[in-house]
Amino acid sequence: MNVFKSMSAQNSNPQLKWIDARFSLMEPEAGVQLYSEGHIVNAVHWDLEKDLSDMQKSGGRHPLPDLEALTDLYRKSGLELDDEIIIYDNGGEPFAARAWWILNFGGFKNVSISLDGYEELVKLGFPTDSNAVHPERSSIKPEWNDSILASKEDVKDLIEAKKDLLLDARAAARYRGEHEPLDAIAGHIPYAQNFDWAQLAENGRFETSGEGVSRLEKMADPEQPITVYCGSGVTAAPLFAMLTEKGYSNVKLYAGSYSDWISGGELPIETGTYKKDDLL
């Protein structure tokens, strides 16, 4: 499946739909500001915390919106299930991948993440403007794909069975519990192995055949069930997307991720590095 797409203004479909997913975890209003200053013509803006998360819910730091809210997001964006959709952020970031996963969850089949960030798209010749976009509302009926979503209970079952692969997409120091800037308890979910999502990007661009991808492919067989998570479900999305790009057909995202796992205070956590020999 071609998840990531290198763009060309000369060969783009004039009917394609654009989504601008730019955001900054350090400056939550930055995405909206950047969009207002300029965006690809006809692109709608999806904000991580206003559109792609429900910050009033429990279930981690960036909980998924409920199905009704996601349906409304699709409809007010003027989307249909068979649309060709391109999503961009600033390049090599997790935000377009989060939007891509949410579209896949809704049953969209023709969605790609632009390998080129916004500034590169401008250099390639894609026209821009600063006008707010208000598409004609659609009446789409999503086809929810529950097979790509893992719950806390699913992860509890997984670590009890210890037969599938659980991947923690955070930086190694956070995974090992040596440094935790965001969550109240340092460490990782028991049985999880670590693959820092940032290994997949270089110079502001995801590399679909780079050294990071090679390391990722060595961690699992393409048919092996894999569940990915991170701190809040955001930076695990690029890992999910890359695995899908490389033909891994049985991948789930634990949307609540580590911040959801520790929220009740009763579930086990581990520190250090998991070794397969620990099971022997």
Summary of the structure (lengths in Angstrom):
residues: 280
radius of gyration: 18.4
end to end distance: 36.2
largest distance: 60.4
contacts: 893
relative contact order: 0.16
helix: 30%
strand: 14%
